[in-house]
Amino acid sequence: MRHRVGLLNLLALSIGLVAVGAVEGVLRVFHIGPSSRLFLLTEDEGQAEYAINPEVAHRFFQPQYLRHVP
């Protein structure tokens, strides 16, 4: 009986994780929500360079540590 309860708990956890993963996958496939890329390819004076994505930077860095670049 105890073994069965453990299996049911594992099954419930698995179903929840699969559901969350499926929703996340659908959102990523259809590009819904902000970009999660840390670096974006930009062009400055004809040269390609990478810049920090400001939408992502606000999630990882506190406001007092962000550098506002013109």
N, C-alpha and C positions, 0 to 999 in steps of 0.2 A: 504493500500500500504506500509506504514511504517512497519507494522507487518511482511509483506512478505519479505522485505529487511532484517530485523533482522533474520528471519528464514533462509534465504539463506546464510547470514554471518555465522550463527551458523553451518549450514550444511557444508560450506566450511572449517571452522575450524575443525570440526569433521573428515572430510575426511582426512585432512592433518595430524591430530594427529594419526588416525588409520594407515595411510601409514607409518609414522615414527615408530610407535610401531611395525608394522609388520616387517619392515626392521630390527629393533633392535632385535626382537624375533628370526628371521631367523639367524642373526649373532651369537646370543648366543647359539642357538640350535646346530649349526655346529662349535662352538668354533673358530670363525674367529676373529682375533684381539688379543691384549694382554689380559692377565688374569686381571680381575677386582677385584680379591680377595685381601684384604689388608694383610692378614696373610697367609703364606704358611707353611704346615707341613714339617719339616725337621728332620733329625736324626743326633744327635751329640753324639759320643761315645756310641752308642747303645740305647740312650734315645731319644724318640720322643719329639720334641719341636716346637714351632711356631716361625717363623721369619717374619719380615716385607718384603713384596714383593717389590723389588727395582723398578720395573716398575711402580707400583702404588705410591710409596713414592715420586717419582719425580713429579707426578701430583699434590700432595697436599702440599709438603714442598719445600721451596726455597732451592737452592743448598747450601747456607751457613749454613743451619740448619740440613742438612743430615749428619748422622754419617756413615762413611764407616767402616763396620765391616769385618774383615778378614774371 
